[in-house]
Amino acid sequence: PPAMATPRGLGVALLLASVQVDLSLARPSANACPPSCPVNELSQLYDQYCSDKGTFWQSKHHYASAYHSIFASARGAVESILEIGIGEDTAPSVASWLTYFPKAHIYPIDIKTTKEVALRAEPGGATDRLVKHQGQFGCEYDRSMWADPRVHLTLDTDASDPKQLSKVSLPAQIDIIIDDGSHRFLDQERTLLVLWPKLRPGGYYIIEDMLVGALPWDAGHALQVPSNNTGSCGHECFFPQRIAEHPFLFDRFGYNTDSPSLRLKKETREILRRHDWFWVVTGQHKGGGLDASVVIRKAGPALGLAPVPTAPPPSLAVGGPAAAALAQAQEALRLAEAQQRTLQAQHRELLAALNAMETTVRTQCGEASAKSCKSGGSGKLVWLLLAASVMANCVLLLSRGGRGRTL
């Protein structure tokens, strides 16, 4: 919220002044890869802001491996993204989206109350303590994002409650919707049915952490999405192991009479029947638990494919082979155009000389001897016209040849 905002430079300065960085706790260096390091720009952003969607913080979901594959070519065209749940006070995914989608307006929705967030954001409060803790791992907190006109935060809203969610002020259509809320199946389905009409045709609806339960993985949730972990899963036993146990793995053909998909509401089953959907699995945990999300693409034209401007490929860089060939072709075209202009000028001079000669002949002959002069002069005139015709054709052939060499 605006009360939390400070100028970007001031926020960074305060953070750097108050944090003693323990390098032993910092993010893995390039030399530490593998086992787990960012492989694309989005995963770098997640790690920069300590998001568990990244490669090293908390659950280490590695979701950027999927999201970057889906959205990289449309980054410059995405205009809106809604996410349920901001996570920690530093809202790392909001900060990441703000950079990754340079034109998009971000609509975070969270169940936290305005009073709670304001209290935590007070100087020396819980948010500052979290920033200091994350700073030991090399993470940043972009305080200025709350004042950014592209960020539209809504608090005091339980996204699993259709009445509350329906009251949120949102654009008519949204390009991308991500549910990173309670992770409870029944909540996820209720949220989907409320927000689905807001998703633009061709847009993406993503439900994260399909096989990650609320912490801890309680008995009631386990009955909704059974867990069958094996071995020594330790503190990660809340990760279910088998995708087939989840209702959102839709049984299209009804092969299993006791399929978990039967628990889906009719409206949800219709969404999965009429639109593209797939699961992404980006990691695993002790005992076989999986980092998994389901992606539903609404039927319609694809999101725009305008890429974020990037540096030219090495082959077109200054001094590269393609750049040298392009320069040679451009020089050849310049010389051909100059030659064509010269020939056109000579052609105009020839025509002018021919007209002048014809006028002279007619003047010298006079009206009295027009007949005899005409027969003698006409022969010369024919030769002159023939010469002019040959020259004109030469000019035409040369100009065509010049253009052919430039293609």
C-alpha positions in Angstrom: 0.0 0.0 0.0 1.1 3.6 -0.5 2.0 4.0 3.2 4.7 1.3 2.7 6.3 3.1 -0.3 9.6 4.9 -0.2 11.8 6.2 -3.1 13.6 3.3 -4.7 17.1 4.7 -4.1 16.3 5.5 -0.5 14.9 2.0 0.2 17.9 0.4 -1.2 20.2 2.7 0.7 18.4 2.0 4.0 18.6 -1.7 3.3 22.3 -1.8 2.5 23.0 0.4 5.5 21.2 -1.9 7.9 22.1 -5.4 6.7 25.3 -7.2 7.4 25.5 -9.8 4.6 26.8 -13.2 5.6 28.4 -14.5 2.4 28.1 -18.1 3.6 24.3 -17.7 3.4 24.2 -16.0 0.0 22.6 -17.4 -3.1 24.5 -20.2 -4.8 27.2 -18.9 -7.1 27.7 -20.0 -10.7 30.3 -22.4 -9.5 27.7 -24.1 -7.3 25.5 -25.1 -10.2 24.1 -27.7 -10.2 22.2 -28.7 -8.1 19.9 -25.6 -8.3 20.5 -22.3 -10.0 18.5 -20.0 -12.2 18.5 -20.8 -15.9 16.5 -17.9 -17.3 15.6 -14.3 -16.7 12.4 -15.1 -14.7 14.1 -17.5 -12.4 16.8 -14.9 -11.8 14.1 -12.4 -10.8 12.5 -14.9 -8.4 15.8 -15.5 -6.7 16.6 -11.8 -6.6 13.5 -11.2 -4.6 13.5 -14.5 -2.6 10.4 -16.1 -4.2 9.7 -19.7 -3.5 8.8 -20.0 -7.2 12.6 -19.8 -7.8 15.5 -22.1 -7.3 16.8 -21.7 -3.8 14.3 -20.0 -1.4 12.1 -22.2 0.9 10.2 -24.7 -1.3 12.3 -24.1 -4.4 9.5 -24.8 -6.8 11.4 -23.8 -10.0 8.2 -22.7 -11.7 10.1 -20.2 -13.9 11.2 -23.2 -16.0 7.6 -23.6 -17.1 6.5 -20.0 -17.0 9.4 -18.6 -19.0 8.8 -21.4 -21.6 5.2 -20.3 -22.0 5.4 -16.5 -21.7 8.9 -15.5 -23.0 7.7 -14.7 -26.5 4.7 -12.7 -25.3 6.3 -10.6 -22.6 6.0 -7.3 -24.4 2.3 -8.0 -25.2 0.9 -9.0 -21.8 -1.1 -6.1 -20.3 -2.5 -7.6 -17.1 -1.7 -10.3 -14.6 -3.7 -11.2 -11.5 -2.2 -13.2 -8.7 -4.0 -14.6 -5.6 -1.6 -14.4 -2.6 1.4 -12.1 -2.3 3.2 -14.5 0.0 5.7 -12.9 2.3 5.5 -9.1 3.1 8.1 -8.4 0.4 5.7 -9.8 -2.3 8.6 -11.3 -4.3 6.4 -12.5 -7.2 4.8 -9.0 -7.6 8.3 -7.5 -7.9 9.3 -10.2 -10.4 6.2 -9.7 -12.6 6.7 -5.9 -12.6 10.0 -6.4 -14.3 9.3 -9.5 -16.4 6.2 -8.0 -18.0 7.2 -4.4 -18.8 3.8 -3.3 -19.9 1.5 -5.3 -17.6 -0.6 -4.0 -14.8 -0.3 -6.3 -11.7 -3.4 -7.1 -9.6 -2.3 -8.9 -6.4 -5.1 -10.0 -4.1 -4.5 -11.2 -0.5 -6.4 -12.2 2.6 -4.2 -10.1 4.8 -5.9 -7.1 6.4 -4.8 -3.6 5.7 -4.3 -3.1 9.4 -2.1 -6.1 9.7 0.0 -5.1 6.7 0.4 -1.5 7.9 1.4 -2.7 11.4 4.0 -5.1 10.0 5.4 -2.3 7.7 6.1 0.1 10.6 9.8 0.9 11.0 11.6 -1.9 12.9 8.5 -4.1 12.5 8.1 -7.6 11.1 8.6 -6.5 7.5 11.9 -4.9 8.3 13.0 -8.0 10.1 12.1 -10.1 7.2 14.0 -7.8 4.8 17.1 -8.1 7.0 16.8 -11.8 7.1 16.4 -12.2 3.4 19.2 -9.7 2.8 21.6 -12.3 4.4 20.8 -14.5 1.4 21.4 -11.7 -1.2 17.7 -10.9 -1.7 16.2 -7.5 -2.4 13.0 -5.8 -1.4 11.7 -3.2 -3.9 9.7 -0.9 -1.5 9.0 1.5 -4.4 6.8 -1.0 -6.2 3.8 -0.2 -4.0 3.8 3.3 -5.4 4.1 2.1 -9.0 1.0 3.0 -11.0 1.1 -0.5 -12.6 0.6 -2.3 -9.2 -3.0 -2.5 -7.9 -3.0 -4.3 -4.5 -6.2 -5.5 -2.9 -6.1 -6.6 0.7 -8.9 -7.8 3.1 -10.1 -10.3 0.5 -10.6 -14.1 0.9 -10.3 -15.3 -2.7 -12.0 -18.5 -1.9 -15.2 -16.5 -1.0 -17.0 -15.8 -4.2 -18.8 -12.8 -2.7 -15.6 -11.1 -1.6 -13.7 -11.9 -4.8 -16.5 -10.6 -7.0 -16.3 -7.2 -5.3 -12.6 -6.6 -6.3 -12.2 -3.9 -8.9 -10.6 -5.5 -11.9 -10.3 -4.8 -15.7 -12.9 -6.4 -18.0 -10.3 -8.9 -19.2 -7.1 -10.2 -17.8 -4.3 -11.9 -19.7 -2.9 -14.1 -17.0 -4.4 -15.3 -13.7 -2.3 -17.2 -11.1 -3.8 -18.8 -8.0 -1.1 -19.1 -5.3 -3.5 -18.9 -2.5 -4.4 -21.5 0.1 -3.5 -24.5 -2.2 -6.7 -26.3 -1.0 -8.6 -28.0 -3.8 -12.0 -26.7 -2.9 -10.7 -23.1 -2.6 -8.9 -23.4 -5.9 -12.1 -24.6 -7.7 -14.2 -21.8 -6.2 -11.7 -19.2 -7.2 -11.5 -20.6 -10.7 -15.2 -20.4 -11.3 -15.4 -16.8 -10.1 -12.4 -15.5 -12.1 -12.7 -17.6 -15.3 -15.1 -15.2 -17.0 -12.5 -12.4 -16.4 -9.8 -14.3 -18.3 -9.4 -13.0 -21.9 -9.7 -15.5 -24.8 -6.3 -16.9 -25.4 -5.3 -16.1 -21.8 -3.8 -18.4 -19.2 -5.2 -19.5 -15.8 -2.5 -21.2 -13.6 -3.2 -23.0 -10.3 0.0 -23.4 -8.4 1.1 -26.0 -5.9 -1.4 -28.6 -6.9 0.6 -31.2 -4.9 1.6 -29.0 -2.1 -0.7 -28.8 0.9 -1.4 -26.0 3.3 1.3 -26.0 6.0 0.9 -28.4 7.8 -0.7 -30.9 5.5 -3.9 -31.4 7.6 -6.1 -34.5 7.6 -9.1 -32.7 6.0 -7.1 -31.6 3.0 -5.4 -35.0 2.7 -8.9 -36.5 2.3 -9.6 -34.1 -0.6 -6.3 -34.9 -2.3 -4.8 -38.1 -0.8 -1.1 -38.3 -0.2 0.9 -41.5 -0.7 4.4 -40.5 0.1 6.9 -43.2 0.8 10.3 -43.5 2.4 11.9 -40.9 4.6 10.0 -37.7 3.6 10.8 -35.9 6.9 9.3 -32.5 7.1 8.2 -32.6 3.4 5.6 -35.3 3.8 2.9 -32.7 3.0 3.8 -33.0 -0.7 1.5 -35.5 -2.3 3.3 -37.9 -4.7 0.9 -39.0 -7.4 -0.7 -36.6 -9.8 -3.5 -39.1 -10.5 -4.7 -38.6 -7.0 -5.7 -35.0 -7.8 -9.2 -34.1 -9.1 -7.7 -31.6 -11.6 -6.0 -34.4 -13.5 -9.2 -34.6 -15.5 -10.4 -38.1 -16.5 -11.6 -37.1 -20.0 -12.9 -40.5 -20.9 -14.2 -41.7 -17.6 -12.0 -44.7 -17.4 -12.0 -44.8 -13.6 -15.5 -45.0 -12.0 -14.0 -43.7 -8.8 -11.8 -41.0 -10.5 -11.0 -38.0 -8.2 -12.2 -35.9 -11.2 -15.8 -36.9 -10.2 -15.3 -34.5 -7.3 -15.1 -31.5 -9.7 -18.2 -29.4 -10.2 -20.0 -29.7 -13.5 -18.8 -26.1 -14.5 -15.2 -27.1 -13.8 -15.5 -30.2 -15.9 -16.9 -28.2 -18.8 -14.0 -25.7 -18.6 -11.5 -28.6 -18.8 -13.5 -30.2 -21.7 -13.7 -27.1 -23.8 -10.2 -25.6 -23.3 -6.6 -26.6 -23.5 -5.0 -27.6 -20.2 -1.8 -29.4 -19.1 0.2 -30.0 -15.9 3.8 -28.8 -15.4 6.1 -30.6 -13.0 9.3 -28.7 -12.2 10.8 -30.6 -9.2 10.5 -33.2 -6.6 10.9 -33.5 -2.8 11.8 -36.2 -0.3 9.3 -39.1 -0.4 8.3 -38.3 -4.0 6.3 -35.1 -3.5 6.2 -32.9 -6.6 6.3 -29.2 -7.6 3.3 -29.1 -9.9 0.9 -26.6 -11.3 -2.0 -26.9 -13.8 -2.2 -24.5 -16.7 -5.5 -23.9 -18.5 -5.5 -21.9 -21.7 -8.8 -20.3 -22.6 -9.8 -20.9 -26.2 -9.1 -17.9 -28.5 -6.4 -16.0 -30.3 -2.9 -16.4 -28.8 -1.4 -13.7 -26.7 0.6 -11.3 -28.8 4.0 -12.5 -29.8 5.8 -9.1 -29.5 9.2 -10.0 -27.8 11.0 -7.7 -25.4 13.6 -5.9 -27.5 17.0 -7.7 -27.1 20.5 -7.2 -28.4 21.1 -8.4 -32.0 22.4 -11.9 -32.4 26.2 -12.3 -32.5 26.1 -12.9 -36.3 24.7 -9.3 -36.8 27.0 -7.7 -34.2 29.5 -5.2 -35.4 32.4 -7.1 -37.0 30.4 -10.3 -37.5 30.2 -12.2 -40.8 26.6 -11.3 -41.4 27.2 -7.7 -40.7 30.1 -7.5 -43.2 27.9 -9.2 -45.9 25.1 -6.8 -45.2 27.5 -3.8 -45.5 28.8 -5.1 -48.9 25.3 -5.5 -50.2 24.3 -2.0 -49.1 27.4 -0.5 -50.8 26.6 -2.5 -54.1 23.0 -1.1 -54.0 24.3 2.4 -53.5 26.7 2.2 -56.5 24.0 0.6 -58.7 21.5 3.4 -57.9 24.2 6.1 -58.7 24.9 4.4 -62.0 21.3 4.3 -62.8 20.9 8.0 -62.1 23.9 8.7 -64.4 22.4 6.7 -67.3 19.0 8.4 -66.9 20.7 11.8 -67.1 22.6 10.7 -70.3 19.3 9.5 -71.8 17.7 12.8 -71.2 20.6 14.6 -72.8 20.4 12.4 -75.9 16.7 13.0 -76.3 17.3 16.8 -76.0 20.1 16.6 -78.7 17.8 14.6 -81.0 15.0 17.1 -80.7 17.4 20.0 -81.3 18.8 18.3 -84.5 15.4 17.6 -85.9 14.5 21.3 -85.4 17.7 22.4 -87.1 17.0 20.2 -90.1 13.5 21.5 -90.6 14.7 25.1 -90.3 17.5 24.7 -92.9 15.3 23.0 -95.4 12.7 25.8 -95.5 9.3 25.6 -97.1 10.5 26.0 -100.7 12.8 22.9 -100.8 10.9 21.0 -98.1 10.3 18.0 -100.4 13.9 17.4 -101.5 15.3 18.2 -98.1 12.8 16.0 -96.6 14.0 13.0 -98.5 17.6 13.7 -97.8 17.1 14.8 -94.2 14.7 11.9 -93.5 17.5 9.4 -94.0 19.7 11.2 -91.5 16.7 11.4 -89.2 16.1 7.7 -89.4 19.7 7.0 -88.5 19.5 9.4 -85.6 16.3 7.8 -84.3 17.8 4.4 -84.7 20.9 5.4 -82.7 18.7 7.0 -80.0 16.6 3.8 -79.8 19.7 1.6 -79.4 21.1 3.9 -76.7 17.7 3.9 -74.9 17.6 0.1 -75.0 21.1 -0.1 -73.6 20.2 2.2 -70.8 17.1 0.1 -70.0 19.2 -3.2 -70.1 21.9 -1.7 -67.9 19.3 -0.3 -65.4 17.6 -3.8 -65.2 21.0 -5.5 -64.8 21.9 -3.1 -62.0 18.7 -3.8 -60.1 19.2 -7.6 -60.6 22.7 -7.5 -59.1 21.3 -5.8 -55.9 18.7 -8.5 -55.2 
